[in-house]
Amino acid sequence: MKALITGASSGIGRQMAIYLSSLGCDLILASKNQTALEQLQQILTTKSKIVLIDLKDEKKVKDLYMLIKKEDIDILINNAGFGLFGNCDESDLQTELDMIDVNIKAVHILTKLVLKDMIKKDKGYILNVASAAGLLKGGPLMSTYYATKSYVVNFSLAIYEELRRKKSNVHISVLCPGPVNTNFNKTANVKFNLKSLSPEYVAKYAIDNMYKKHKLLIVPGLKTKLGIILSRFVPTKLLLRITYKIQKRKG
Ligand SMILES: NC(=O)c1ccc[n+]([C@@H]2O[C@H](COP(=O)([O-])OP(=O)(O)OC[C@H]3O[C@@H](n4cnc5c(N)ncnc54)[C@H](OP(=O)(O)O)[C@@H]3O)[C@@H](O)[C@H]2O)c1
């Protein structure tokens, strides 16, 4: 087995690499941070390659696809992503455009191109890392981030149904965690006031549910699961007020 993990240099992606390696999977590790990827390589027990890439560059994302096409991967994990805190009229436009490129465009390109190849081979796994944010109706104070993750959720769910109708042996899953203790907060300039899950737990939970159970929607943590279910019964405007209050405490 061979997997590509984007954003393997830290947090959830790093732990996914460690867990997949412990299961005997060879890895292609992609991110911008060479030192972190090399340090990760040292502790892996299977073969691994490093790809230094800024995923906001569309051409480089397409080059990455050409590389993994040659490598004939079995698992694609679109994990790289980041967020930004602030009112939409105040937050930085360029950072948000970059976020759309990394969180949406790169995920779209890699999913679509790898999906075609996997369908031809009639095997493979795609795991797109979204967020519980993507299952809510909007995230005031992190509007772009929530919207990018909604895209990833809806894109992945639609592909699931297309694959099911083809009776394909290709599996797609979408991971929707609540707060996880990683570098995410620092990058997004937020602090979580809710108890966070460990990236080790989230990574193992995600891989097991994708690989062993072929789960479509993967939501680690009972509190997050309950929160999402309850949110479905709350009127939209009230839910937006509640989400704003929760977000405000993070700022
Ligand atoms: N932590 C949470 O609470 C939480 C909750 C729900 C969902 N998520 C999602 O989980 C995923 C992983 O995040 P994390 O929590 O593990 O945060 P993290 O520790 O900050 O890791 C983010 C990863 O994404 C990579 N990345 C970001 N921008 C990139 C770019 N332009 N090009 C290439 N790689 C890039 C980073 O690599 P570099 O070394 O190149 O920066 C890093 O490896 C994200 O998609 C995030 O939205 C996180």
Ligand as a Chemical Component Dictionary entry (heavy atoms), coordinates in Angstrom:
data_LIG
# 
_chem_comp.id                   LIG 
_chem_comp.type                 NON-POLYMER 
_chem_comp.pdbx_formal_charge   0 
_chem_comp.three_letter_code    LIG 
# 
loop_
_chem_comp_atom.comp_id 
_chem_comp_atom.atom_id 
_chem_comp_atom.alt_atom_id 
_chem_comp_atom.type_symbol 
_chem_comp_atom.charge 
_chem_comp_atom.model_Cartn_x 
_chem_comp_atom.model_Cartn_y 
_chem_comp_atom.model_Cartn_z 
_chem_comp_atom.pdbx_ordinal 
LIG N1  N1  N 0  -6.948  21.475 14.538 1  
LIG C1  C1  C 0  -8.264  21.565 14.474 2  
LIG O1  O1  O 0  -8.931  21.949 15.439 3  
LIG C2  C2  C 0  -8.983  21.144 13.215 4  
LIG C3  C3  C 0  -10.364 20.916 13.304 5  
LIG C4  C4  C 0  -11.038 20.532 12.156 6  
LIG C5  C5  C 0  -10.355 20.376 10.957 7  
LIG N2  N2  N 1  -9.029  20.617 10.894 8  
LIG C6  C6  C 0  -8.341  20.456 9.597  9  
LIG O2  O2  O 0  -7.321  19.490 9.732  10 
LIG C7  C7  C 0  -6.345  19.707 8.702  11 
LIG C8  C8  C 0  -4.967  19.613 9.331  12 
LIG O3  O3  O 0  -4.785  20.692 10.214 13 
LIG P1  P1  P 0  -4.079  20.550 11.635 14 
LIG O4  O4  O 0  -5.089  20.782 12.669 15 
LIG O5  O5  O -1 -3.275  19.312 11.683 16 
LIG O6  O6  O 0  -3.162  21.871 11.607 17 
LIG P2  P2  P 0  -1.597  22.082 11.450 18 
LIG O7  O7  O 0  -0.859  21.393 12.536 19 
LIG O8  O8  O 0  -1.456  23.558 11.310 20 
LIG O9  O9  O 0  -1.234  21.380 10.056 21 
LIG C9  C9  C 0  -1.600  21.947 8.836  22 
LIG C10 C10 C 0  -0.828  21.257 7.729  23 
LIG O10 O10 O 0  -1.240  21.836 6.468  24 
LIG C11 C11 C 0  -0.081  22.194 5.744  25 
LIG N3  N3  N 0  -0.292  23.342 4.898  26 
LIG C12 C12 C 0  -0.926  24.499 5.197  27 
LIG N4  N4  N 0  -0.839  25.355 4.158  28 
LIG C13 C13 C 0  -0.133  24.714 3.193  29 
LIG C14 C14 C 0  0.282   25.074 1.877  30 
LIG N5  N5  N 0  0.040   26.293 1.357  31 
LIG N6  N6  N 0  0.978   24.169 1.145  32 
LIG C15 C15 C 0  1.283   22.972 1.654  33 
LIG N7  N7  N 0  0.900   22.561 2.897  34 
LIG C16 C16 C 0  0.217   23.441 3.641  35 
LIG C17 C17 C 0  0.968   22.517 6.811  36 
LIG O11 O11 O 0  2.240   22.343 6.225  37 
LIG P3  P3  P 0  3.406   23.444 6.223  38 
LIG O12 O12 O 0  4.452   22.834 7.055  39 
LIG O13 O13 O 0  3.759   23.543 4.798  40 
LIG O14 O14 O 0  2.864   24.724 6.768  41 
LIG C18 C18 C 0  0.666   21.450 7.856  42 
LIG O15 O15 O 0  1.336   20.267 7.557  43 
LIG C19 C19 C 0  -6.666  21.066 8.093  44 
LIG O16 O16 O 0  -7.295  20.871 6.843  45 
LIG C20 C20 C 0  -7.628  21.691 9.099  46 
LIG O17 O17 O 0  -8.504  22.609 8.492  47 
LIG C21 C21 C 0  -8.308  20.994 12.003 48 
# 
loop_
_chem_comp_bond.comp_id 
_chem_comp_bond.atom_id_1 
_chem_comp_bond.atom_id_2 
_chem_comp_bond.value_order 
_chem_comp_bond.pdbx_ordinal 
LIG N1  C1  SING 1  
LIG C1  O1  DOUB 2  
LIG C1  C2  SING 3  
LIG C2  C3  SING 4  
LIG C2  C21 DOUB 5  
LIG C3  C4  DOUB 6  
LIG C4  C5  SING 7  
LIG C5  N2  DOUB 8  
LIG N2  C6  SING 9  
LIG N2  C21 SING 10 
LIG C6  O2  SING 11 
LIG C6  C20 SING 12 
LIG O2  C7  SING 13 
LIG C7  C8  SING 14 
LIG C7  C19 SING 15 
LIG C8  O3  SING 16 
LIG O3  P1  SING 17 
LIG P1  O4  DOUB 18 
LIG P1  O5  SING 19 
LIG P1  O6  SING 20 
LIG O6  P2  SING 21 
LIG P2  O7  DOUB 22 
LIG P2  O8  SING 23 
LIG P2  O9  SING 24 
LIG O9  C9  SING 25 
LIG C9  C10 SING 26 
LIG C10 O10 SING 27 
LIG C10 C18 SING 28 
LIG O10 C11 SING 29 
LIG C11 N3  SING 30 
LIG C11 C17 SING 31 
LIG N3  C12 SING 32 
LIG N3  C16 SING 33 
LIG C12 N4  DOUB 34 
LIG N4  C13 SING 35 
LIG C13 C14 SING 36 
LIG C13 C16 DOUB 37 
LIG C14 N5  SING 38 
LIG C14 N6  DOUB 39 
LIG N6  C15 SING 40 
LIG C15 N7  DOUB 41 
LIG N7  C16 SING 42 
LIG C17 O11 SING 43 
LIG C17 C18 SING 44 
LIG O11 P3  SING 45 
LIG P3  O12 DOUB 46 
LIG P3  O13 SING 47 
LIG P3  O14 SING 48 
LIG C18 O15 SING 49 
LIG C19 O16 SING 50 
LIG C19 C20 SING 51 
LIG C20 O17 SING 52 
# 
